[in-house]
Amino acid sequence: MSQILGFDFGTFSIGVAVGQRITGTASPLAALRAKDGQPNWDDVSKLISTWQPKELVVGLPLNMDGSEQPLTDMARKFANRLHGRFGLPVHLQDERLTTVAAKESLFSRGGFKNLQKEKVDSAAAQLILEDYLSRSA
Protein backbone atom coordinates (compact mmCIF):
# COMPACT_ATOMS: atom_id res chain seq x y z
CA MET A 1 0.00 0.00 0.00
CA SER A 2 1.48 3.37 -0.92
CA GLN A 3 1.85 5.61 2.10
CA ILE A 4 1.85 9.40 2.22
CA LEU A 5 3.28 11.46 5.07
CA GLY A 6 1.66 14.77 5.98
CA PHE A 7 3.25 17.60 7.96
CA ASP A 8 1.74 20.51 9.90
CA PHE A 9 4.69 22.90 9.84
CA GLY A 10 5.47 25.02 12.90
CA THR A 11 8.51 26.78 14.26
CA PHE A 12 8.65 24.74 17.51
CA SER A 13 6.69 21.60 16.64
CA ILE A 14 5.89 19.89 13.34
CA GLY A 15 2.84 17.64 13.38
CA VAL A 16 3.08 14.40 11.41
CA ALA A 17 0.47 12.01 10.04
CA VAL A 18 0.53 8.99 7.75
CA GLY A 19 -2.19 8.14 5.27
CA GLN A 20 -2.97 6.23 2.09
CA ARG A 21 -4.87 7.01 -1.08
CA ILE A 22 -6.79 3.72 -1.11
CA THR A 23 -8.74 4.53 2.06
CA GLY A 24 -8.41 8.33 1.89
CA THR A 25 -7.70 8.32 5.61
CA ALA A 26 -4.77 9.35 7.78
CA SER A 27 -3.59 8.73 11.35
CA PRO A 28 -1.57 11.06 13.57
CA LEU A 29 2.02 10.15 14.48
CA ALA A 30 4.30 11.70 17.09
CA ALA A 31 5.08 15.35 16.38
CA LEU A 32 8.66 16.39 15.66
CA ARG A 33 10.35 19.02 17.79
CA ALA A 34 11.75 21.90 15.77
CA LYS A 35 14.02 24.84 16.40
CA ASP A 36 13.11 27.88 14.31
CA GLY A 37 11.24 25.54 11.95
CA GLN A 38 14.15 23.11 11.57
CA PRO A 39 13.46 19.55 12.68
CA ASN A 40 16.11 17.03 13.60
CA TRP A 41 16.56 15.68 10.06
CA ASP A 42 17.61 12.26 11.44
CA ASP A 43 14.10 11.98 12.94
CA VAL A 44 12.60 12.81 9.53
CA SER A 45 14.87 10.19 7.91
CA LYS A 46 13.59 7.59 10.39
CA LEU A 47 9.99 8.46 9.49
CA ILE A 48 10.76 8.15 5.77
CA SER A 49 12.52 4.80 6.19
CA THR A 50 9.79 3.44 8.50
CA TRP A 51 6.79 4.43 6.39
CA GLN A 52 8.37 4.41 2.89
CA PRO A 53 6.04 7.14 1.59
CA LYS A 54 5.65 7.72 -2.14
CA GLU A 55 4.88 11.41 -1.59
CA LEU A 56 4.77 14.07 1.11
CA VAL A 57 2.21 16.78 1.91
CA VAL A 58 3.02 19.98 3.80
CA GLY A 59 0.31 22.26 5.14
CA LEU A 60 0.53 25.79 3.73
CA PRO A 61 -0.42 28.37 6.37
CA LEU A 62 -2.42 31.20 4.82
CA ASN A 63 -4.44 34.05 6.28
CA MET A 64 -8.22 33.63 6.14
CA ASP A 65 -8.38 35.86 3.03
CA GLY A 66 -5.86 33.59 1.27
CA SER A 67 -2.97 36.03 1.59
CA GLU A 68 0.42 34.85 2.73
CA GLN A 69 1.98 35.38 6.15
CA PRO A 70 5.60 35.02 7.37
CA LEU A 71 5.01 31.34 8.24
CA THR A 72 3.90 30.64 4.65
CA ASP A 73 7.42 31.21 3.30
CA MET A 74 8.95 29.10 6.11
CA ALA A 75 6.57 26.21 5.30
CA ARG A 76 7.54 26.44 1.61
CA LYS A 77 11.23 26.30 2.56
CA PHE A 78 10.55 23.25 4.74
CA ALA A 79 8.75 21.58 1.79
CA ASN A 80 11.70 22.39 -0.50
CA ARG A 81 14.15 20.93 2.02
CA LEU A 82 12.08 17.74 2.28
CA HIS A 83 12.16 17.38 -1.50
CA GLY A 84 15.87 18.18 -1.68
CA ARG A 85 16.85 15.71 1.05
CA PHE A 86 14.58 12.80 0.18
CA GLY A 87 13.79 13.26 -3.54
CA LEU A 88 10.08 12.60 -3.00
CA PRO A 89 7.28 14.65 -4.56
CA VAL A 90 6.08 17.27 -2.05
CA HIS A 91 2.62 18.83 -2.33
CA LEU A 92 1.45 21.96 -0.52
CA GLN A 93 -2.06 21.88 0.94
CA ASP A 94 -4.04 24.87 2.21
CA GLU A 95 -4.32 24.36 5.97
CA ARG A 96 -6.70 27.15 6.96
CA LEU A 97 -8.76 26.18 10.03
CA THR A 98 -7.15 22.74 10.47
CA THR A 99 -5.70 23.60 13.89
CA VAL A 100 -9.09 24.89 15.06
CA ALA A 101 -10.80 21.72 13.80
CA ALA A 102 -8.10 19.53 15.39
CA LYS A 103 -8.56 21.24 18.77
CA GLU A 104 -12.34 20.86 18.59
CA SER A 105 -12.04 17.16 17.75
CA LEU A 106 -9.46 16.42 20.46
CA PHE A 107 -11.39 18.41 23.07
CA SER A 108 -14.62 16.55 22.27
CA ARG A 109 -12.81 13.23 22.80
CA GLY A 110 -10.93 14.07 26.00
CA GLY A 111 -11.40 17.61 27.26
CA PHE A 112 -8.54 19.95 28.05
CA LYS A 113 -6.12 17.13 28.89
CA ASN A 114 -6.22 16.15 25.21
CA LEU A 115 -5.04 19.56 24.01
CA GLN A 116 -1.26 19.14 24.36
CA LYS A 117 0.54 20.99 21.55
CA GLU A 118 2.07 17.87 20.02
CA LYS A 119 -1.32 16.11 19.87
CA VAL A 120 -2.93 19.18 18.29
CA ASP A 121 -0.13 19.52 15.71
CA SER A 122 -0.34 15.88 14.64
CA ALA A 123 -4.16 15.96 14.57
CA ALA A 124 -3.86 19.03 12.32
CA ALA A 125 -1.39 17.11 10.10
CA GLN A 126 -3.97 14.32 9.88
CA LEU A 127 -6.65 16.80 8.72
CA ILE A 128 -4.26 18.42 6.22
CA LEU A 129 -3.43 15.02 4.75
CA GLU A 130 -7.09 13.92 4.62
CA ASP A 131 -8.02 17.22 2.92
CA TYR A 132 -5.27 16.61 0.36
CA LEU A 133 -6.42 13.02 -0.23
CA SER A 134 -10.06 14.05 -0.71
CA ARG A 135 -9.12 16.81 -3.18
CA SER A 136 -6.68 14.72 -5.19
CA ALA A 137 -8.80 11.56 -5.41
Rosetta constraint file for C-alpha pairs under 8 A:
AtomPair CA 1 CA 20 HARMONIC 7.21 0.50
AtomPair CA 1 CA 22 HARMONIC 7.82 0.50
AtomPair CA 2 CA 20 HARMONIC 6.09 0.50
AtomPair CA 2 CA 21 HARMONIC 7.33 0.50
AtomPair CA 2 CA 52 HARMONIC 7.94 0.50
AtomPair CA 2 CA 53 HARMONIC 6.43 0.50
AtomPair CA 2 CA 54 HARMONIC 6.15 0.50
AtomPair CA 3 CA 18 HARMONIC 6.71 0.50
AtomPair CA 3 CA 19 HARMONIC 5.73 0.50
AtomPair CA 3 CA 20 HARMONIC 4.86 0.50
AtomPair CA 3 CA 21 HARMONIC 7.57 0.50
AtomPair CA 3 CA 51 HARMONIC 6.64 0.50
AtomPair CA 3 CA 52 HARMONIC 6.67 0.50
AtomPair CA 3 CA 53 HARMONIC 4.49 0.50
AtomPair CA 3 CA 54 HARMONIC 6.08 0.50
AtomPair CA 3 CA 55 HARMONIC 7.51 0.50
AtomPair CA 4 CA 18 HARMONIC 5.70 0.50
AtomPair CA 4 CA 19 HARMONIC 5.22 0.50
AtomPair CA 4 CA 20 HARMONIC 5.77 0.50
AtomPair CA 4 CA 21 HARMONIC 7.86 0.50
AtomPair CA 4 CA 53 HARMONIC 4.80 0.50
AtomPair CA 4 CA 54 HARMONIC 6.02 0.50
AtomPair CA 4 CA 55 HARMONIC 5.27 0.50
AtomPair CA 4 CA 56 HARMONIC 5.62 0.50
AtomPair CA 4 CA 57 HARMONIC 7.39 0.50
AtomPair CA 5 CA 16 HARMONIC 6.98 0.50
AtomPair CA 5 CA 17 HARMONIC 5.74 0.50
AtomPair CA 5 CA 18 HARMONIC 4.57 0.50
AtomPair CA 5 CA 19 HARMONIC 6.41 0.50
AtomPair CA 5 CA 51 HARMONIC 7.97 0.50
AtomPair CA 5 CA 53 HARMONIC 6.20 0.50
AtomPair CA 5 CA 55 HARMONIC 6.85 0.50
AtomPair CA 5 CA 56 HARMONIC 4.97 0.50
AtomPair CA 5 CA 57 HARMONIC 6.27 0.50
AtomPair CA 5 CA 129 HARMONIC 7.60 0.50
AtomPair CA 6 CA 16 HARMONIC 5.62 0.50
AtomPair CA 6 CA 17 HARMONIC 5.05 0.50
AtomPair CA 6 CA 18 HARMONIC 6.15 0.50
AtomPair CA 6 CA 19 HARMONIC 7.71 0.50
AtomPair CA 6 CA 56 HARMONIC 5.83 0.50
AtomPair CA 6 CA 57 HARMONIC 4.57 0.50
AtomPair CA 6 CA 58 HARMONIC 5.81 0.50
AtomPair CA 6 CA 59 HARMONIC 7.66 0.50
AtomPair CA 6 CA 125 HARMONIC 5.63 0.50
AtomPair CA 6 CA 126 HARMONIC 6.87 0.50
AtomPair CA 6 CA 128 HARMONIC 6.96 0.50
AtomPair CA 6 CA 129 HARMONIC 5.24 0.50
AtomPair CA 7 CA 14 HARMONIC 6.41 0.50
AtomPair CA 7 CA 15 HARMONIC 5.43 0.50
AtomPair CA 7 CA 16 HARMONIC 4.71 0.50
AtomPair CA 7 CA 17 HARMONIC 6.58 0.50
AtomPair CA 7 CA 56 HARMONIC 7.86 0.50
AtomPair CA 7 CA 57 HARMONIC 6.19 0.50
AtomPair CA 7 CA 58 HARMONIC 4.79 0.50
AtomPair CA 7 CA 59 HARMONIC 6.19 0.50
AtomPair CA 7 CA 122 HARMONIC 7.77 0.50
AtomPair CA 7 CA 125 HARMONIC 5.13 0.50
AtomPair CA 7 CA 128 HARMONIC 7.75 0.50
AtomPair CA 7 CA 129 HARMONIC 7.85 0.50
AtomPair CA 8 CA 14 HARMONIC 5.42 0.50
AtomPair CA 8 CA 15 HARMONIC 4.64 0.50
AtomPair CA 8 CA 16 HARMONIC 6.43 0.50
AtomPair CA 8 CA 58 HARMONIC 6.25 0.50
AtomPair CA 8 CA 59 HARMONIC 5.27 0.50
AtomPair CA 8 CA 121 HARMONIC 6.19 0.50
AtomPair CA 8 CA 122 HARMONIC 6.94 0.50
AtomPair CA 8 CA 124 HARMONIC 6.29 0.50
AtomPair CA 8 CA 125 HARMONIC 4.63 0.50
AtomPair CA 8 CA 128 HARMONIC 7.34 0.50
AtomPair CA 9 CA 13 HARMONIC 7.20 0.50
AtomPair CA 9 CA 14 HARMONIC 4.77 0.50
AtomPair CA 9 CA 15 HARMONIC 6.61 0.50
AtomPair CA 9 CA 37 HARMONIC 7.37 0.50
AtomPair CA 9 CA 58 HARMONIC 6.92 0.50
AtomPair CA 9 CA 59 HARMONIC 6.46 0.50
AtomPair CA 9 CA 60 HARMONIC 7.93 0.50
AtomPair CA 9 CA 75 HARMONIC 5.92 0.50
AtomPair CA 9 CA 78 HARMONIC 7.78 0.50
AtomPair CA 10 CA 14 HARMONIC 5.16 0.50
AtomPair CA 10 CA 15 HARMONIC 7.84 0.50
AtomPair CA 10 CA 34 HARMONIC 7.57 0.50
AtomPair CA 10 CA 37 HARMONIC 5.87 0.50
AtomPair CA 10 CA 71 HARMONIC 7.86 0.50
AtomPair CA 10 CA 75 HARMONIC 7.77 0.50
AtomPair CA 11 CA 34 HARMONIC 6.04 0.50
AtomPair CA 11 CA 35 HARMONIC 6.22 0.50
AtomPair CA 11 CA 36 HARMONIC 4.73 0.50
AtomPair CA 11 CA 37 HARMONIC 3.78 0.50
AtomPair CA 11 CA 38 HARMONIC 7.25 0.50
AtomPair CA 12 CA 33 HARMONIC 5.97 0.50
AtomPair CA 12 CA 34 HARMONIC 4.55 0.50
AtomPair CA 12 CA 35 HARMONIC 5.49 0.50
AtomPair CA 12 CA 36 HARMONIC 6.33 0.50
AtomPair CA 12 CA 37 HARMONIC 6.19 0.50
AtomPair CA 13 CA 31 HARMONIC 6.46 0.50
AtomPair CA 13 CA 32 HARMONIC 5.66 0.50
AtomPair CA 13 CA 33 HARMONIC 4.62 0.50
AtomPair CA 13 CA 34 HARMONIC 5.14 0.50
AtomPair CA 13 CA 37 HARMONIC 7.63 0.50
AtomPair CA 13 CA 117 HARMONIC 7.90 0.50
AtomPair CA 13 CA 118 HARMONIC 6.83 0.50
AtomPair CA 13 CA 121 HARMONIC 7.19 0.50
AtomPair CA 14 CA 31 HARMONIC 5.53 0.50
AtomPair CA 14 CA 32 HARMONIC 5.03 0.50
AtomPair CA 14 CA 33 HARMONIC 6.36 0.50
AtomPair CA 14 CA 34 HARMONIC 6.65 0.50
AtomPair CA 14 CA 37 HARMONIC 7.90 0.50
AtomPair CA 14 CA 39 HARMONIC 7.60 0.50
AtomPair CA 14 CA 118 HARMONIC 7.96 0.50
AtomPair CA 14 CA 121 HARMONIC 6.48 0.50
AtomPair CA 14 CA 122 HARMONIC 7.52 0.50
AtomPair CA 15 CA 28 HARMONIC 7.92 0.50
AtomPair CA 15 CA 29 HARMONIC 7.61 0.50
AtomPair CA 15 CA 30 HARMONIC 7.16 0.50
AtomPair CA 15 CA 31 HARMONIC 4.39 0.50
AtomPair CA 15 CA 32 HARMONIC 6.38 0.50
AtomPair CA 15 CA 118 HARMONIC 6.69 0.50
AtomPair CA 15 CA 119 HARMONIC 7.86 0.50
AtomPair CA 15 CA 120 HARMONIC 7.74 0.50
AtomPair CA 15 CA 121 HARMONIC 4.22 0.50
AtomPair CA 15 CA 122 HARMONIC 3.85 0.50
AtomPair CA 15 CA 123 HARMONIC 7.30 0.50
AtomPair CA 15 CA 124 HARMONIC 6.93 0.50
AtomPair CA 15 CA 125 HARMONIC 5.38 0.50
AtomPair CA 16 CA 28 HARMONIC 6.12 0.50
AtomPair CA 16 CA 29 HARMONIC 5.34 0.50
AtomPair CA 16 CA 30 HARMONIC 6.41 0.50
AtomPair CA 16 CA 31 HARMONIC 5.45 0.50
AtomPair CA 16 CA 32 HARMONIC 7.29 0.50
AtomPair CA 16 CA 121 HARMONIC 7.42 0.50
AtomPair CA 16 CA 122 HARMONIC 4.93 0.50
AtomPair CA 16 CA 125 HARMONIC 5.39 0.50
AtomPair CA 16 CA 126 HARMONIC 7.22 0.50
AtomPair CA 17 CA 26 HARMONIC 6.30 0.50
AtomPair CA 17 CA 27 HARMONIC 5.38 0.50
AtomPair CA 17 CA 28 HARMONIC 4.19 0.50
AtomPair CA 17 CA 29 HARMONIC 5.05 0.50
AtomPair CA 17 CA 122 HARMONIC 6.06 0.50
AtomPair CA 17 CA 123 HARMONIC 7.58 0.50
AtomPair CA 17 CA 125 HARMONIC 5.42 0.50
AtomPair CA 17 CA 126 HARMONIC 5.01 0.50
AtomPair CA 17 CA 129 HARMONIC 7.23 0.50
AtomPair CA 18 CA 26 HARMONIC 5.31 0.50
AtomPair CA 18 CA 27 HARMONIC 5.47 0.50
AtomPair CA 18 CA 28 HARMONIC 6.53 0.50
AtomPair CA 18 CA 29 HARMONIC 6.99 0.50
AtomPair CA 18 CA 51 HARMONIC 7.87 0.50
AtomPair CA 18 CA 126 HARMONIC 7.29 0.50
AtomPair CA 18 CA 129 HARMONIC 7.81 0.50
AtomPair CA 19 CA 24 HARMONIC 7.08 0.50
AtomPair CA 19 CA 25 HARMONIC 5.52 0.50
AtomPair CA 19 CA 26 HARMONIC 3.80 0.50
AtomPair CA 19 CA 27 HARMONIC 6.26 0.50
AtomPair CA 19 CA 126 HARMONIC 7.92 0.50
AtomPair CA 19 CA 129 HARMONIC 7.02 0.50
AtomPair CA 19 CA 130 HARMONIC 7.60 0.50
AtomPair CA 20 CA 24 HARMONIC 5.84 0.50
AtomPair CA 20 CA 25 HARMONIC 6.26 0.50
AtomPair CA 20 CA 26 HARMONIC 6.73 0.50
AtomPair CA 20 CA 133 HARMONIC 7.97 0.50
AtomPair CA 21 CA 25 HARMONIC 7.38 0.50
AtomPair CA 21 CA 133 HARMONIC 6.26 0.50
AtomPair CA 21 CA 137 HARMONIC 7.41 0.50
AtomPair CA 24 CA 130 HARMONIC 6.36 0.50
AtomPair CA 24 CA 133 HARMONIC 5.52 0.50
AtomPair CA 24 CA 134 HARMONIC 6.50 0.50
AtomPair CA 24 CA 137 HARMONIC 7.99 0.50
AtomPair CA 25 CA 129 HARMONIC 7.99 0.50
AtomPair CA 25 CA 130 HARMONIC 5.71 0.50
AtomPair CA 25 CA 133 HARMONIC 7.61 0.50
AtomPair CA 26 CA 126 HARMONIC 5.45 0.50
AtomPair CA 26 CA 127 HARMONIC 7.74 0.50
AtomPair CA 26 CA 129 HARMONIC 6.57 0.50
AtomPair CA 26 CA 130 HARMONIC 6.02 0.50
AtomPair CA 27 CA 123 HARMONIC 7.93 0.50
AtomPair CA 27 CA 126 HARMONIC 5.78 0.50
AtomPair CA 28 CA 122 HARMONIC 5.09 0.50
AtomPair CA 28 CA 123 HARMONIC 5.63 0.50
AtomPair CA 28 CA 125 HARMONIC 6.98 0.50
AtomPair CA 28 CA 126 HARMONIC 5.48 0.50
AtomPair CA 29 CA 122 HARMONIC 6.19 0.50
AtomPair CA 30 CA 118 HARMONIC 7.19 0.50
AtomPair CA 30 CA 119 HARMONIC 7.67 0.50
AtomPair CA 30 CA 122 HARMONIC 6.71 0.50
AtomPair CA 31 CA 118 HARMONIC 5.35 0.50
AtomPair CA 31 CA 119 HARMONIC 7.33 0.50
AtomPair CA 31 CA 121 HARMONIC 6.71 0.50
AtomPair CA 31 CA 122 HARMONIC 5.72 0.50
AtomPair CA 32 CA 39 HARMONIC 6.47 0.50
AtomPair CA 32 CA 40 HARMONIC 7.76 0.50
AtomPair CA 32 CA 43 HARMONIC 7.52 0.50
AtomPair CA 33 CA 39 HARMONIC 6.00 0.50
AtomPair CA 33 CA 40 HARMONIC 7.40 0.50
AtomPair CA 34 CA 38 HARMONIC 4.99 0.50
AtomPair CA 34 CA 39 HARMONIC 4.24 0.50
AtomPair CA 34 CA 40 HARMONIC 6.89 0.50
AtomPair CA 35 CA 39 HARMONIC 6.50 0.50
AtomPair CA 37 CA 74 HARMONIC 7.22 0.50
AtomPair CA 37 CA 78 HARMONIC 7.61 0.50
AtomPair CA 38 CA 78 HARMONIC 7.73 0.50
AtomPair CA 39 CA 43 HARMONIC 7.60 0.50
AtomPair CA 39 CA 44 HARMONIC 7.48 0.50
AtomPair CA 40 CA 44 HARMONIC 6.83 0.50
AtomPair CA 41 CA 45 HARMONIC 6.13 0.50
AtomPair CA 42 CA 46 HARMONIC 6.25 0.50
AtomPair CA 43 CA 47 HARMONIC 6.42 0.50
AtomPair CA 44 CA 48 HARMONIC 6.26 0.50
AtomPair CA 45 CA 49 HARMONIC 6.13 0.50
AtomPair CA 46 CA 50 HARMONIC 5.93 0.50
AtomPair CA 47 CA 51 HARMONIC 6.00 0.50
AtomPair CA 47 CA 52 HARMONIC 7.91 0.50
AtomPair CA 48 CA 52 HARMONIC 5.30 0.50
AtomPair CA 48 CA 53 HARMONIC 6.39 0.50
AtomPair CA 54 CA 88 HARMONIC 6.64 0.50
AtomPair CA 54 CA 89 HARMONIC 7.52 0.50
AtomPair CA 55 CA 88 HARMONIC 5.51 0.50
AtomPair CA 55 CA 89 HARMONIC 5.01 0.50
AtomPair CA 55 CA 90 HARMONIC 6.00 0.50
AtomPair CA 55 CA 91 HARMONIC 7.79 0.50
AtomPair CA 56 CA 88 HARMONIC 6.87 0.50
AtomPair CA 56 CA 89 HARMONIC 6.22 0.50
AtomPair CA 56 CA 90 HARMONIC 4.68 0.50
AtomPair CA 56 CA 91 HARMONIC 6.25 0.50
AtomPair CA 57 CA 90 HARMONIC 5.56 0.50
AtomPair CA 57 CA 91 HARMONIC 4.73 0.50
AtomPair CA 57 CA 92 HARMONIC 5.77 0.50
AtomPair CA 57 CA 93 HARMONIC 6.72 0.50
AtomPair CA 57 CA 128 HARMONIC 7.94 0.50
AtomPair CA 57 CA 129 HARMONIC 6.55 0.50
AtomPair CA 57 CA 132 HARMONIC 7.65 0.50
AtomPair CA 58 CA 75 HARMONIC 7.32 0.50
AtomPair CA 58 CA 79 HARMONIC 6.28 0.50
AtomPair CA 58 CA 90 HARMONIC 7.14 0.50
AtomPair CA 58 CA 91 HARMONIC 6.25 0.50
AtomPair CA 58 CA 92 HARMONIC 5.00 0.50
AtomPair CA 58 CA 93 HARMONIC 6.13 0.50
AtomPair CA 58 CA 128 HARMONIC 7.83 0.50
AtomPair CA 59 CA 75 HARMONIC 7.40 0.50
AtomPair CA 59 CA 92 HARMONIC 5.78 0.50
AtomPair CA 59 CA 93 HARMONIC 4.84 0.50
AtomPair CA 59 CA 94 HARMONIC 5.86 0.50
AtomPair CA 59 CA 95 HARMONIC 5.15 0.50
AtomPair CA 59 CA 125 HARMONIC 7.35 0.50
AtomPair CA 59 CA 128 HARMONIC 6.07 0.50
AtomPair CA 60 CA 72 HARMONIC 5.98 0.50
AtomPair CA 60 CA 75 HARMONIC 6.25 0.50
AtomPair CA 60 CA 76 HARMONIC 7.35 0.50
AtomPair CA 60 CA 92 HARMONIC 5.80 0.50
AtomPair CA 60 CA 93 HARMONIC 5.46 0.50
AtomPair CA 60 CA 94 HARMONIC 4.90 0.50
AtomPair CA 60 CA 95 HARMONIC 5.53 0.50
AtomPair CA 61 CA 68 HARMONIC 7.48 0.50
AtomPair CA 61 CA 69 HARMONIC 7.41 0.50
AtomPair CA 61 CA 71 HARMONIC 6.47 0.50
AtomPair CA 61 CA 72 HARMONIC 5.18 0.50
AtomPair CA 61 CA 75 HARMONIC 7.39 0.50
AtomPair CA 61 CA 94 HARMONIC 6.52 0.50
AtomPair CA 61 CA 95 HARMONIC 5.60 0.50
AtomPair CA 61 CA 96 HARMONIC 6.43 0.50
AtomPair CA 62 CA 66 HARMONIC 5.50 0.50
AtomPair CA 62 CA 67 HARMONIC 5.84 0.50
AtomPair CA 62 CA 68 HARMONIC 5.08 0.50
AtomPair CA 62 CA 69 HARMONIC 6.21 0.50
AtomPair CA 62 CA 72 HARMONIC 6.35 0.50
AtomPair CA 62 CA 94 HARMONIC 7.03 0.50
AtomPair CA 62 CA 95 HARMONIC 7.19 0.50
AtomPair CA 62 CA 96 HARMONIC 6.27 0.50
AtomPair CA 63 CA 67 HARMONIC 5.30 0.50
AtomPair CA 63 CA 68 HARMONIC 6.07 0.50
AtomPair CA 63 CA 69 HARMONIC 6.56 0.50
AtomPair CA 63 CA 96 HARMONIC 7.29 0.50
AtomPair CA 64 CA 96 HARMONIC 6.71 0.50
AtomPair CA 68 CA 72 HARMONIC 5.78 0.50
AtomPair CA 68 CA 73 HARMONIC 7.90 0.50
AtomPair CA 69 CA 73 HARMONIC 7.42 0.50
AtomPair CA 70 CA 74 HARMONIC 6.91 0.50
AtomPair CA 71 CA 75 HARMONIC 6.11 0.50
AtomPair CA 72 CA 76 HARMONIC 6.34 0.50
AtomPair CA 73 CA 77 HARMONIC 6.26 0.50
AtomPair CA 74 CA 78 HARMONIC 6.22 0.50
AtomPair CA 75 CA 79 HARMONIC 6.21 0.50
AtomPair CA 76 CA 80 HARMONIC 6.18 0.50
AtomPair CA 76 CA 92 HARMONIC 7.85 0.50
AtomPair CA 77 CA 81 HARMONIC 6.14 0.50
AtomPair CA 78 CA 82 HARMONIC 6.22 0.50
AtomPair CA 79 CA 83 HARMONIC 6.33 0.50
AtomPair CA 79 CA 90 HARMONIC 6.36 0.50
AtomPair CA 79 CA 91 HARMONIC 7.88 0.50
AtomPair CA 79 CA 92 HARMONIC 7.66 0.50
AtomPair CA 80 CA 84 HARMONIC 6.04 0.50
AtomPair CA 80 CA 90 HARMONIC 7.76 0.50
AtomPair CA 81 CA 85 HARMONIC 5.96 0.50
AtomPair CA 82 CA 86 HARMONIC 5.93 0.50
AtomPair CA 82 CA 87 HARMONIC 7.54 0.50
AtomPair CA 82 CA 88 HARMONIC 7.64 0.50
AtomPair CA 82 CA 90 HARMONIC 7.42 0.50
AtomPair CA 83 CA 87 HARMONIC 4.88 0.50
AtomPair CA 83 CA 88 HARMONIC 5.43 0.50
AtomPair CA 83 CA 89 HARMONIC 6.37 0.50
AtomPair CA 83 CA 90 HARMONIC 6.10 0.50
AtomPair CA 93 CA 128 HARMONIC 6.68 0.50
AtomPair CA 93 CA 129 HARMONIC 7.96 0.50
AtomPair CA 93 CA 131 HARMONIC 7.81 0.50
AtomPair CA 93 CA 132 HARMONIC 6.20 0.50
AtomPair CA 94 CA 128 HARMONIC 7.59 0.50
AtomPair CA 95 CA 128 HARMONIC 5.94 0.50
AtomPair CA 97 CA 101 HARMONIC 6.19 0.50
AtomPair CA 98 CA 102 HARMONIC 5.95 0.50
AtomPair CA 98 CA 124 HARMONIC 5.29 0.50
AtomPair CA 98 CA 127 HARMONIC 6.21 0.50
AtomPair CA 98 CA 128 HARMONIC 6.71 0.50
AtomPair CA 99 CA 103 HARMONIC 6.13 0.50
AtomPair CA 99 CA 120 HARMONIC 6.83 0.50
AtomPair CA 99 CA 121 HARMONIC 7.14 0.50
AtomPair CA 99 CA 123 HARMONIC 7.83 0.50
AtomPair CA 99 CA 124 HARMONIC 5.17 0.50
AtomPair CA 100 CA 104 HARMONIC 6.27 0.50
AtomPair CA 101 CA 105 HARMONIC 6.15 0.50
AtomPair CA 101 CA 124 HARMONIC 7.58 0.50
AtomPair CA 102 CA 106 HARMONIC 6.10 0.50
AtomPair CA 102 CA 120 HARMONIC 5.93 0.50
AtomPair CA 102 CA 121 HARMONIC 7.97 0.50
AtomPair CA 102 CA 123 HARMONIC 5.39 0.50
AtomPair CA 102 CA 124 HARMONIC 5.25 0.50
AtomPair CA 102 CA 127 HARMONIC 7.35 0.50
AtomPair CA 103 CA 107 HARMONIC 5.88 0.50
AtomPair CA 103 CA 115 HARMONIC 6.53 0.50
AtomPair CA 103 CA 120 HARMONIC 6.01 0.50
AtomPair CA 104 CA 108 HARMONIC 6.10 0.50
AtomPair CA 105 CA 109 HARMONIC 6.45 0.50
AtomPair CA 106 CA 110 HARMONIC 6.20 0.50
AtomPair CA 106 CA 111 HARMONIC 7.17 0.50
AtomPair CA 106 CA 114 HARMONIC 5.75 0.50
AtomPair CA 106 CA 115 HARMONIC 6.48 0.50
AtomPair CA 106 CA 120 HARMONIC 7.41 0.50
AtomPair CA 106 CA 123 HARMONIC 7.94 0.50
AtomPair CA 107 CA 111 HARMONIC 4.26 0.50
AtomPair CA 107 CA 112 HARMONIC 5.95 0.50
AtomPair CA 107 CA 113 HARMONIC 7.95 0.50
AtomPair CA 107 CA 114 HARMONIC 6.03 0.50
AtomPair CA 107 CA 115 HARMONIC 6.52 0.50
AtomPair CA 109 CA 114 HARMONIC 7.59 0.50
AtomPair CA 110 CA 114 HARMONIC 5.21 0.50
AtomPair CA 111 CA 115 HARMONIC 7.40 0.50
AtomPair CA 114 CA 119 HARMONIC 7.25 0.50
AtomPair CA 115 CA 119 HARMONIC 6.56 0.50
AtomPair CA 115 CA 120 HARMONIC 6.11 0.50
AtomPair CA 116 CA 120 HARMONIC 6.30 0.50
AtomPair CA 117 CA 121 HARMONIC 6.06 0.50
AtomPair CA 118 CA 122 HARMONIC 6.22 0.50
AtomPair CA 119 CA 123 HARMONIC 6.01 0.50
AtomPair CA 120 CA 124 HARMONIC 6.04 0.50
AtomPair CA 121 CA 125 HARMONIC 6.23 0.50
AtomPair CA 122 CA 126 HARMONIC 6.19 0.50
AtomPair CA 123 CA 127 HARMONIC 6.42 0.50
AtomPair CA 124 CA 128 HARMONIC 6.15 0.50
AtomPair CA 125 CA 129 HARMONIC 6.10 0.50
AtomPair CA 126 CA 130 HARMONIC 6.13 0.50
AtomPair CA 127 CA 131 HARMONIC 5.98 0.50
AtomPair CA 128 CA 132 HARMONIC 6.22 0.50
AtomPair CA 129 CA 133 HARMONIC 6.14 0.50
AtomPair CA 130 CA 134 HARMONIC 6.11 0.50
AtomPair CA 131 CA 135 HARMONIC 6.21 0.50
AtomPair CA 132 CA 136 HARMONIC 6.03 0.50
AtomPair CA 133 CA 137 HARMONIC 5.89 0.50
